[in-house]
Amino acid sequence: MAPGGRLSVVGTGIRPGGHLSREAQHLLQAADRVFCVVDGLTLERLRELNDRVESLQDSYARGRRRDDSYAEMVRRILAPLAEGLHVCAAFYGHPGVFVWPAHEAVRRARSAGYRAVMYPGISAEDCLFADLGVDPALNGCQSFEATDFLLHERRFDATAALILWQPITLGDLGRDAFESDPRWVRVLAEVLAEDYPRDHPVTVYEAAVFPLDEARIEQVPLERLHEVRFTQASTLYLPPRAPPVLSAERLRRLGIAESDLTPGAYQLHRQARGSTE
């Protein structure tokens, strides 16, 4: 027989209270224990829903590696499951996007025989699509963590959009600082310049947190990326360098002539496809 405890992991979105889904609110209200990593206003909202809320922010201690902080969060989230309790863990944004403790808690809970479910939330990428008017169905979209992208020989398509997460951590190999290294930013720009012109626009994006706020949408040429100051909320967006190239060999195999794909009709087809997926 499976153990009685269960784990629900939810996301609170980017905007305090406003992005919290009804499903997430129901799970938070029904939980025996709630653990969270959220901002102060969202914490107040969670406590309105459930008076058994415990913030995990104190797992971050000065001088402690973030890996150690994350491990402690996982232990705290899982401990009540052994008592047969329903635990709800709430994380800022989408709980599965750059939230290692959420994934690890779900993995460990399931391996121990508990029921564990992660529910989606609104991430910074969702806000970026809305604020920048980006539809990934049209040209495709790739996203990488900025340091990971820089350190590895990543193969990517410059005719599709490119999103680089967490540029603030460039150079932070120990995961214990929140300030990018200018030298790393320069090297990142040099690496990107292998596939983009130096004047290619790069948008530094930060989603608006409050209804009356405006999103940060700061566009700079690639060659001046090192002049930008990043925050923990910053994300980089690079639009496609050029339209994708049709494959003559694939058209031949499909029995399609390039003339059959008139720009207007083909674009409408792609837009219609994107609206139904």
HUZICOR-V883908 format. One record per run of one state. SS is the DSSP state (A for helix, B for strand, O for the rest). FROM is the first residue (numbers start at 1). TO is the last residue. Records with the same first field share a line. If there is no record, write none. Layout:
BEGIN
SS=FROM-TO, FROM-TO
END
This chain:
BEGIN
O=1-5, 12-12, 14-21, 31-32, 38-39, 50-52, 56-56, 60-65, 84-85, 92-92, 94-99, 112-114, 119-123, 133-135, 140-140, 152-160, 166-166, 170-181, 193-200, 207-215, 228-234, 239-247, 255-257, 261-262, 277-277
B=6-11, 13-13, 33-37, 53-55, 86-91, 93-93, 115-118, 141-145, 161-165, 201-206, 216-221, 235-238
A=22-30, 40-49, 57-59, 66-83, 100-111, 124-132, 136-139, 146-151, 167-169, 182-192, 222-227, 248-254, 258-260, 263-276
END
